[in-house]
């Protein structure tokens, strides 16, 4: 708090000398917001499924472990098929048109700004009442060094949907580009939910694994001791992405395996499963991150060629990919969490709706208990948007969490760049 008081006095003195009323207004409001104990924040999340934008209006108060979050409103705006196609032109692609990336950066930001304003109007909330927007942006490429293997380059990741455009179009201070500080501090830019998971979901009575199965699967491990040094987080590999890719490729117009019904009708091909799991990624140490840059159609088609299983049925392929996802998740939890049999696993993400996948997990991870994520007091579909709102709150309050120890490597940094509306 002392730092913020000094900052406020210095900035106001300097700005008054230069007669910059617009900047004065923006910075003055920012400084006032940093002094508040309670923030009203709109969290935005668009994941690698590219299906739309999650918008969560949150009331957040307190600092550190004492932070309290209340989800006031939540909605999801679907992306049009045309926009999804345009994003896929640059998403997880090594060769793209730079002009498309450049123009999408602005287009997505403007679209997200419009969606925020429409949501606030629907909820009867004035934009002036909102302290800030927390915008994750749209990931288009994730390049940890373990994946690109280029000696003169470090970890890298890129999200588009510029925060300045959102701030200017909404008139609301915007915190965005959260992953870059994580990379700058030596991390891989993911998973970031660990910071919010620890604050909101730690328990003194049970070891918790918060397992999110989106396009990529990841989990946070929270020990019952609440010992920050024992907190862990990692990606495990493919979540829904290979299953969804196979469905879209071989069974259009279907987009995903609804409740895992196609997988349940197929038979797991053990040769293909063995080849899929032989990829070097699964031999690398934890924690680690990955993306569709690795887990895509090329990945499983090459495995099919190597295992001579190109002629298997689509149902058998989907069944095998589903089992592959389940086994790599289960093995990661068993290897990277102490006393894994004592874990209580809370599922979220689209994969939680895949009954075949969930059945595999419950068998592989027995005797672990499984629980619905909503029993923690949060709607699972709103989790990530809410957690990015929490990250923005932590940045505005100057709160930095010290979680994990090497090699867990969860950087103790505040995340996000701040864009002023003026």
Number of C-alpha atoms within 10 A of each C-alpha: 10 6 8 15 13 10 13 17 11 11 14 14 11 12 16 11 8 9 10 11 13 12 14 18 15 17 20 16 14 19 19 13 18 21 15 13 14 19 24 20 28 30 30 28 25 23 20 20 14 21 16 19 22 24 29 30 27 23 21 21 20 16 17 18 13 10 17 15 21 14 18 12 15 19 15 18 15 14 15 12 11 9 17 16 13 14 19 14 16 19 22 21 12 8 9 12 9 10 9 13 18 12 12 20 19 18 17 20 23 22 16 29 24 15 19 26 17 12 20 19 12 9 13 9 13 10 15 10 12 19 23 28 31 32 30 26 24 26 20 23 20 24 22 23 16 16 15 15 12 11 7 6 11 17 21 19 16 15 18 22 26 24 31 23 23 29 23 17 18 21 19 25 27 29 30 28 22 24 22 21 19 23 18 15 14 13 24 29 24 24 22 22 22 24 25 23 22 22 20 20 16 23 15 12 10 15 23 25 26 24 24 25 26 19 24 25 27 28 27 25 27 28 24 15 13 17 13 16 14 17 23 25 31 24 24 28 27 27 29 26 26 25 27 22 18 24 21 15 14 12 15 10 9 13 14 21 24 16 17 21 15 19 26 18 13 17 16 20 18 13 15 25 23 14 16 23 16 12 12 9 16 16 9 10 10 18 21 21 25 24 24 21 18 17 20 18 17 12 15 21 16 15 22 20 13 14 17 12 16 16 10 14 13 18 21 19 27 28 25 24 28 29 23 26 28 26 20 19 24 20 14 19 25 16 12 17 22 14 11 20 15 15 26 19 23 21 22 24 22 19 27 21 16 20 17 23 25 19 13 17 20 16 12 16 21 14 13 16 14 18 13 13 21 14 10 12 11 16 15 20 18 23 23 26 26 32 26 30 32 30 25 29 32 26 19 24 23 17 16 17 18 15 21 18 14 10 10 19 18 29 23 16 17 20 23 25 19 22 22 23 21 17
